[in-house]
Amino acid sequence: MASRVVNFGAGPSALPQSVLEEAAQGLLDFNGTGIGIAEISHRSKEFTSFITTLESHIRTQLDVPPTHSILFTQGGGSAQFSAIALNLLARHRLLYPQLSDDERVLDYVVTGSWSKKAAEEARRLGGGRVNIALDSRKYSKDGKSFDNIPPHSEYAFSNDPALIYYCENETVDGVEFSHDDTAPTAFPYHLVQKGGLLPLVADYSSSFMSRPIPHLAEHAVIFAGAQKNIGPAGLTILIVRQDCIVDVDAAAKLGATPVPLTMSYKTLFDSKSLYNTPSVLAIYIAGLVLARSSELGGLKYYEELNKRKAEKVYAVVLKGEEHGILQRKVQPGSASWMNAVFTVLGDGAEQRFLEGAEKEGMKGLKGHR
Ligand SMILES: Cc1ncc(COP(=O)(O)O)c(C=O)c1O
């Protein structure tokens, strides 16, 4: 086998070699069935038992309470930008049928390019009014970049919104909410907890299963594509509080935008995530990754490991800053553990840095423009 490099790609990302070797066997013979994983029926008892185990790994390792269902789908984070708005607007319509579309507000906290995109999709779909509860660019060093999580005093949430949306880790911009509730850069849960069931939505695409999720039980929906941390692209994981699994057709009769069946959380729930053929191979590899993670000690192990990795990387970047050769892009307290974003200073220096890294067997370091 050609030697493998250290792959820093944000997603698709590196997978453990032991998992890939096991998956190679599974491609030929899945769990002793004599049928390869890419060939076996998603309705076979062997596969349905596998998907149940995958679900239980997620539930156990993330400590997902029984109030929340774990669903699997396709279409990545981008499809969820649409699905979340549609499903939660349907829920809101059933709760408050008398409101006009303009009175139905969707609160978006925009701290990077992915939350911005999610808000744009909600605006495009209509059925409610998008309120940008926060745009962190206003508080950036240059007035136009996503480089910070602003203080709690800057958030402007609506009353009874259909959803409150944030992206925990902005992959492109390297901005992340702190997991320490006492930090000024933590998500302001205390500002949205007004009693009742909170329609809080979080995009965990780029940090899913890398450490525990704070306030998980208070979320209405948490979603993530598998391809950053736990498997190949093609699998999207949803953690949905049961009151958000609503009869979208009943809502449509009251005037809500109809929801395509493949995007309806109720369809996914009723069919145990097997309404249509799922990405069997992606589910298989994610299952192997999470079985390994469980053996290693689960998210406590990964939290500690990822903390140490981030500290090491940022220590080097800081040293580079002191020497005037590197520059952090993100303001202190808002920097991601997962995507450390920095600039290499000097004419042609970035290219030399990338070439030097490649000689050391490190690829995928070049970031977004
Ligand atoms: C934070 C975040 N959200 C959403 C997406 C979109 O995911 P997908 O490409 O699976 O649609 C990405 C992709 O990189 C992401 O990093």
The ligand as an SDF file (V2000), in Angstrom:
LIG
                    3D

 16 16  0  0  0  0  0  0  0  0999 V2000
  -20.3320   23.7300    9.5750 C   0  0  0  0  0  0  0  0  0  0  0  0
  -20.8120   23.1890    8.2650 C   0  0  0  0  0  0  0  0  0  0  0  0
  -22.1330   23.1550    8.0190 N   0  0  0  0  0  0  0  0  0  0  0  0
  -22.6250   22.6830    6.8660 C   0  0  0  0  0  0  0  0  0  0  0  0
  -21.7910   22.2030    5.8860 C   0  0  0  0  0  0  0  0  0  0  0  0
  -22.3760   21.6930    4.6060 C   0  0  0  0  0  0  0  0  0  0  0  0
  -22.2850   20.3240    4.6110 O   0  0  0  0  0  0  0  0  0  0  0  0
  -22.4840   19.4280    3.3190 P   0  0  0  0  0  0  0  0  0  0  0  0
  -21.3330   19.6690    2.4190 O   0  0  0  0  0  0  0  0  0  0  0  0
  -22.5130   18.0510    3.9190 O   0  0  0  0  0  0  0  0  0  0  0  0
  -23.7800   19.8080    2.7150 O   0  0  0  0  0  0  0  0  0  0  0  0
  -20.4130   22.1670    6.1030 C   0  0  0  0  0  0  0  0  0  0  0  0
  -19.5130   21.6250    5.0700 C   0  0  0  0  0  0  0  0  0  0  0  0
  -18.3430   21.7630    5.0340 O   0  0  0  0  0  0  0  0  0  0  0  0
  -19.9080   22.6810    7.3230 C   0  0  0  0  0  0  0  0  0  0  0  0
  -18.6020   22.6880    7.5670 O   0  0  0  0  0  0  0  0  0  0  0  0
  1  2  1  0
  2  3  1  0
  2 15  2  0
  3  4  2  0
  4  5  1  0
  5  6  1  0
  5 12  2  0
  6  7  1  0
  7  8  1  0
  8  9  2  0
  8 10  1  0
  8 11  1  0
 12 13  1  0
 12 15  1  0
 13 14  2  0
 15 16  1  0
M  END
$$$$
